[in-house]
Amino acid sequence: MLKKNKIMDCVIIGSGPAGYTAAIYAARADLHPVLFVGMQPGGQLTSTTKVDNYPGFYEGISGNELMENCKKQAERFNTIIIHKTITKVYFSDKKGGIHRVYMKKNEENIESKGIIIATGSSPKFLGLDEEKKFLGLGVSFCATCDGFFHKGKDVAIIGGGDTALEEASFLSKICRNVYLVVRKNYFRASKALQYRISKINNVNIFFCSQITKIMGNDFLEGIQILNTKNKISRTILISGLFIAIGHSPNTKLFKNQLNLDERGYIIVKKGSTSTNKPGVFAAGDVQDPTYRQAITSAGTGCMAALDLEKYLCFC
Ligand code: FAD
């Protein structure tokens, strides 16, 4: 139970792999963490069917089950889990200062010496009908996570930046044909990546193209592509569609409080989870534009709890 007016040691914002891992470590270090679940309990993994690359689950595990297990583990060590969303924050500039998080604008709030931000990121959708229906049933945001399910099959990727080309390169080694759908008539990716892609035989590139339809019954079966220059439409039969048009870190709340990079990710000190405010740490996708995996999020969640524990020792 949360006691009124008590200053906490550890408040965690977010209930994805980073948040729950931070909670498990913080609770076992007697920091009595309070974790805010937010609008997506369990985080991004709850929108996928099977997670096959999280160590320890050799047959794979459903995203929901994995996150439910994480929640139970955090509860086992008496983490206080609050099913609310943080709407405003005030972070102190002073070492040992007290931070405040609000659950309703200017009303209900909790004070804490330490904060762990694990609000994750949200993948950008194309905005097409059926896109969400086939999420986890052929539509994916992560080739590293889901590429293996399409071994020897045909897949498509939409996007023209570094991520899309990295995904295409990765998938070309597993899949039969990779169709790369690019909205513009050029890539935004680095020259080195463009060169690498141009040397791969099974990557077929469609510039000036957009996906107009996603088709299938129980699983994704194909897409319709429109060439925006000559207005010719074509259908491609694929088992997987990888959307690589970017992610948005969930950092709106921290805009005027923390240093963010040009894409909005929280900047942390190299090799740690420290932000520019003493006692405020960031873990998971919210500070990671590169790896964006459940295991790396869990890893940095652990780091954040250890960093906070150390910080509190010196305050
Ligand atoms: P998230 O999982 O993004 O969780 C963020 C949490 O913050 C949520 O609980 C949300 O409610 C909460 N939150 C946000 N704002 C607030 C607020 N204001 N107040 C309170 N709470 C808030 N990775 C893999 O390793 N393997 C896979 O197979 C895999 N499959 C994926 C499939 C899909 C469809 C997607 C979208 C991602 C997949 N990923 C996979 C990536 C993985 O899900 C993420 O890397 C990971 O979930 C990031 O964890 P996180 O804890 O940083 O944040």
Residues whose N, C-alpha, C, O or C-beta is under 5 A from the ligand:
A	BS01	FAD	I13 G14 S15 G16 P17 A18 G19 F36 V37 G38 M39 Q40 P41 G42 G43 Q44 L45 S47 T48 K50 V51 D52 K84 T85 I86 A118 T119 G120 S121 F141 C142 C145 N250 A283 G284 D285 V286 R292 Q293 A294 I295 S297
